[in-house]
């Protein structure tokens, strides 16, 4: 589902700045003979080895995106309905003063989280934050998360991002990379493990794209940075905690996790599962098995 007409000022400005930096980097690396550089641009992108690489990336991406369980499909359908209702509503933005909340990404995320919660899901607006390290700059990213309990009693994270494709767009991308970005859904709904596979494919492809275009790999394109957006330790909004308490959840103190250094994914997942025990998973209509 493509979010037609949606705009996000903050995201647009960020993409503009990153695109400018990438163009500048490309210009700094361009040889004096531009014509020769243009003829040879792509770093061997038309070679048999390059074609085999992009075919492999397409295959891996398709496999990662295709592994959607029935539960994820239901959440996706309900998310689409929530987005559709938001677009039809004539409500104002509560955080930027814009005349239409449907033009604000944060308002859209809040609306989707609320609608999913009303439908019986344990959903919340989440924000991931990470501190600066020698490899990547600091940053933060907001998305919706649904905590689903399987038949085995295991708690599983389902990530909902309304502008997923835009997170991987690159200025002056190679044809192979552009095809991969086009294959991404505008709205992503999927388990954390499935998302991890998609991020790995796209970051590997971005690295190859930069190599073919004779460009430096910006730290904001690195695997560790992209993982931190969705696979770190998020903060769930107070609204989700209040909703759980109103539904009769055990009044267990909820620890708000401060900004964290991006480290081992396994350690982060363990920390998150521990915090998920403070939420009421019994609100879902029925437990589902996520294969």
URHU-V897472 format. One record per backbone hydrogen bond with DSSP energy under -0.5 kcal/mol. NH is the residue of the N-H (numbers start at 1). CO is the residue of the C=O. E is the energy in kcal/mol with one decimal. If there is no record, write none. Layout:
# URHU-V897472
{{NH	CO	E} {NH	CO	E}}
This chain:
# URHU-V897472
{{4	2	-1.9} {6	3	-1.5} {12	8	-3.1} {13	9	-2.3} {14	10	-2.2} {15	11	-2.8} {16	12	-2.1} {17	13	-2.4} {18	14	-2.6} {19	15	-2.6} {20	16	-2.2} {21	17	-2.3} {22	18	-2.3} {23	19	-2.4} {24	20	-2.6} {25	21	-2.6} {26	22	-2.3} {27	23	-2.3} {28	24	-2.3} {29	25	-1.5} {30	26	-0.8} {34	32	-1.3} {37	33	-1.8} {38	34	-2.6} {39	35	-2.2} {40	36	-2.0} {41	37	-0.6} {42	212	-1.6} {43	40	-0.9} {47	44	-1.8} {51	47	-2.5} {52	48	-2.1} {53	49	-1.9} {54	50	-2.3} {55	51	-2.1} {56	52	-2.1} {57	53	-2.2} {58	54	-2.3} {59	55	-2.1} {60	56	-2.4} {61	57	-2.5} {62	58	-2.5} {63	59	-2.0} {64	60	-2.2} {65	61	-2.5} {66	62	-1.9} {67	63	-0.8} {68	66	-2.4} {69	67	-0.5} {73	69	-2.1} {74	70	-2.1} {75	71	-2.3} {76	72	-2.5} {77	73	-2.3} {78	74	-2.4} {79	75	-2.3} {80	76	-2.5} {81	77	-1.8} {82	78	-2.0} {83	79	-2.5} {84	80	-2.3} {85	81	-2.4} {86	82	-1.9} {87	83	-2.1} {88	84	-1.5} {89	85	-1.2} {93	98	-2.1} {101	91	-2.7} {103	100	-1.5} {104	101	-2.0} {105	103	-0.6} {108	104	-2.2} {109	105	-2.4} {110	106	-2.4} {111	107	-2.5} {112	108	-2.5} {113	109	-2.5} {114	110	-2.4} {115	111	-2.7} {116	112	-2.5} {117	113	-1.9} {118	114	-2.5} {119	115	-1.4} {120	117	-1.6} {121	116	-2.4} {122	147	-0.6} {123	121	-1.5} {124	145	-1.9} {126	124	-0.5} {126	143	-3.3} {127	235	-1.7} {128	141	-2.9} {130	139	-2.3} {131	260	-1.1} {133	136	-2.7} {139	130	-1.9} {141	128	-2.0} {143	126	-2.1} {144	160	-2.8} {145	124	-2.6} {146	158	-2.8} {147	122	-2.7} {148	146	-0.6} {148	156	-2.9} {150	148	-0.5} {150	154	-2.4} {153	150	-1.9} {156	148	-3.1} {158	146	-2.2} {159	190	-3.0} {160	144	-3.3} {161	188	-2.3} {164	161	-0.6} {164	186	-2.1} {167	163	-0.7} {167	164	-1.1} {168	165	-1.7} {169	166	-0.8} {173	170	-1.0} {178	174	-2.6} {179	175	-1.9} {180	176	-1.3} {181	177	-2.4} {182	178	-2.4} {183	179	-1.3} {184	180	-0.7} {184	181	-1.1} {188	161	-2.4} {188	186	-0.6} {190	159	-2.0} {192	157	-1.3} {195	191	-2.4} {196	192	-2.1} {197	193	-1.3} {198	194	-1.7} {199	195	-2.6} {200	196	-2.0} {201	197	-1.9} {202	198	-2.5} {203	199	-2.5} {204	200	-2.1} {205	201	-2.2} {206	202	-2.4} {207	203	-2.0} {208	204	-1.7} {209	205	-2.5} {210	206	-2.5} {211	207	-1.8} {212	208	-2.6} {213	209	-1.8} {214	211	-1.2} {215	210	-3.3} {218	216	-0.9} {221	218	-2.2} {222	219	-0.9} {226	222	-2.3} {227	223	-2.6} {228	224	-1.6} {229	225	-0.7} {229	226	-0.7} {230	226	-0.7} {230	227	-0.9} {231	227	-3.4} {232	228	-0.6} {234	232	-0.7} {235	127	-2.1} {236	234	-0.5} {237	125	-1.7} {240	237	-0.7} {241	237	-1.1} {242	238	-2.5} {243	239	-2.2} {244	240	-2.0} {245	241	-2.1} {246	242	-2.4} {247	243	-1.3} {248	245	-1.5} {249	244	-2.2} {252	250	-2.5} {255	253	-0.6} {256	254	-0.6} {257	255	-0.7} {260	129	-1.3} {268	264	-1.9} {269	265	-2.4} {270	266	-1.9} {271	267	-2.1} {272	268	-2.2} {273	269	-2.5} {274	270	-1.6} {275	271	-1.6} {276	272	-1.8} {277	274	-1.0} {278	275	-1.6} {279	276	-1.6} {281	279	-0.8} {283	280	-0.6} {284	281	-1.0} {288	149	-1.5} {290	288	-0.6} {291	289	-0.8}}
